[in-house]
Amino acid sequence: MGDDALAAGGLPTLRTVEPHVAARIDLDDPDDLDDPATGRNAATLGSGAVLSAARARWPACDGTVSRVVVGPDGVPLDLGREHRLADRHLRRAVELRDGGCVFTGCAAPTWWADVHHLVHRIDGGQTSLQNPALLCERHHTQVHHGFRVERRPDGRWHTWRPDGSQITTPAALVPAA
């Protein structure tokens, strides 16, 4: 498309999607992303045409870039910032990881939970497997009113009240021998 057509803003929208270029670039070897030749890290367009990753980035210079990171099984795991809501594949990955509401002491199952952005989108949060937490409706509301959940590097979840105190559950009782 010509620059004039793009600048005019009068291009058609089809099924709520504005004109765009979709290019798939595998990130197996990020050292070659600027290589002008096709081959490793070549981009595949939606039409099936293959071009260099560097050439595929040219239209993105002035456009919106939508990153979609795909796992080894072909399932999208990271939808970048263009997508606000987790799709069914990302939701399933979060369900498998979290197992239910992650708010301390809650046992709500996955089907009662929302996928909550830990870093809100307005603050630069991504729709990715690293950013969400499953929260039941009650705890999702509480998190938007001052409570906070955080996943530690070891994968364990912790919850804090608005005053900064941590919510804990009592240790399991061990029967006397």
C-alpha positions in Angstrom: 0.0 0.0 0.0 1.2 3.5 -0.7 2.1 5.9 2.0 -0.6 8.3 0.8 -3.3 5.6 1.2 -2.1 4.8 4.7 -1.8 8.5 5.7 -5.3 9.2 4.5 -6.8 6.8 7.0 -9.6 5.8 4.7 -8.6 2.1 4.2 -11.4 -0.4 4.8 -11.9 -2.3 8.0 -12.9 -5.9 7.6 -14.6 -7.7 10.5 -13.2 -5.1 12.9 -9.6 -5.7 11.7 -7.7 -2.8 10.1 -5.3 -3.4 7.3 -2.1 -5.0 8.5 0.9 -7.1 7.5 1.4 -10.4 9.4 4.9 -11.8 9.4 6.1 -14.8 11.4 9.7 -14.6 12.5 11.1 -17.6 14.5 13.4 -16.5 17.3 15.6 -19.7 17.3 18.7 -17.6 16.6 18.2 -13.9 17.4 21.8 -13.1 16.3 20.7 -13.2 12.6 17.5 -11.0 12.8 19.2 -8.3 10.8 20.5 -10.6 8.1 19.1 -9.4 4.8 19.1 -12.9 3.3 16.2 -15.4 3.6 17.1 -18.6 5.5 17.4 -18.8 9.2 15.1 -16.2 10.8 13.3 -15.6 7.5 9.8 -14.1 7.9 6.8 -15.9 6.6 3.9 -13.7 5.5 0.3 -14.6 5.9 0.3 -15.3 2.2 3.1 -17.9 2.6 5.7 -15.6 0.9 9.1 -15.8 2.6 11.4 -12.8 3.0 14.2 -11.8 5.3 13.4 -10.9 8.9 15.0 -7.5 8.4 12.8 -6.8 5.3 9.7 -7.9 7.2 10.4 -5.3 9.9 10.4 -2.4 7.5 6.6 -1.9 7.4 6.6 -2.2 11.2 8.8 0.9 11.4 5.7 3.2 11.3 3.1 0.7 12.3 1.8 -1.3 15.3 3.9 -4.4 16.1 1.9 -7.3 17.4 4.2 -9.8 19.0 2.8 -13.4 19.4 5.2 -15.8 21.0 4.4 -19.4 20.1 5.4 -22.4 22.2 7.0 -25.6 20.8 3.6 -27.1 20.2 2.4 -24.1 18.1 0.2 -22.7 20.9 0.4 -18.9 21.4 1.9 -18.1 24.8 2.4 -14.3 24.6 0.1 -12.0 22.7 2.0 -8.7 23.4 0.1 -5.5 24.2 -2.2 -5.4 21.2 -4.4 -8.1 22.8 -6.0 -7.1 26.1 -7.6 -10.4 27.0 -5.9 -13.8 27.1 -7.0 -16.1 24.3 -8.1 -19.7 25.1 -4.5 -21.1 24.7 -3.0 -18.6 27.1 -5.8 -19.0 29.5 -5.3 -22.8 29.5 -1.6 -22.3 30.1 -2.4 -20.0 33.1 -4.9 -22.5 34.4 -2.4 -25.4 34.2 0.2 -23.3 36.0 -2.0 -21.8 38.7 -4.5 -24.5 39.3 -7.2 -22.1 40.6 -7.4 -18.7 42.4 -3.9 -17.8 43.6 -5.1 -15.5 46.4 -3.8 -16.9 49.7 -6.2 -19.3 51.3 -8.7 -19.4 48.4 -9.6 -22.8 46.8 -11.8 -21.5 43.9 -11.4 -23.7 40.8 -10.1 -22.5 37.5 -13.6 -22.2 36.0 -14.5 -19.5 38.6 -11.3 -17.5 37.9 -10.4 -14.5 35.7 -7.0 -14.0 34.1 -5.7 -10.9 35.9 -2.8 -8.8 34.6 -0.3 -8.4 37.5 1.2 -5.4 35.8 -1.9 -3.6 34.4 -2.0 -2.9 30.7 -2.2 0.9 31.3 1.2 0.5 33.1 2.8 -1.4 30.3 1.8 -4.9 31.3 1.9 -7.7 28.7 -0.7 -10.3 27.9 1.8 -13.1 28.4 2.3 -16.2 30.5 4.7 -14.2 32.8 2.2 -11.5 33.7 -1.2 -13.0 34.6 -2.6 -14.6 37.8 -5.9 -16.6 38.1 -8.2 -14.8 40.6 -11.8 -15.7 41.5 -14.2 -12.8 41.1 -14.1 -11.9 44.8 -10.3 -11.7 44.9 -10.0 -10.1 41.5 -12.2 -7.3 42.9 -10.0 -7.0 46.0 -6.8 -6.8 44.0 -8.3 -3.8 42.1 -9.0 -2.2 45.5 -5.6 -2.4 47.2 -4.8 -6.0 47.8 -1.8 -7.4 45.9 -0.7 -10.9 44.7 2.9 -11.7 43.5 4.5 -14.8 42.1 8.0 -15.3 43.5 10.8 -16.8 41.3 10.2 -20.2 42.9 6.7 -20.1 41.5 4.9 -19.6 44.9 2.3 -17.0 45.3 2.1 -14.4 48.1 -0.7 -12.0 49.0 -0.6 -8.6 50.7 -3.3 -6.5 52.3 -3.7 -2.8 51.3 -1.7 -1.9 54.5 1.3 -3.9 53.3 0.9 -6.8 55.7 1.2 -10.3 54.2 -1.7 -12.7 54.3 -0.6 -16.1 55.4 -2.4 -19.4 56.2 -1.6 -21.3 59.4 0.7 -24.2 59.2 -1.1 -27.6 59.0 -1.7 -29.2 62.4 0.4 -32.3 63.0 -1.3 -34.9 65.2 0.6 -35.6 68.4 2.4 -38.9 68.4 
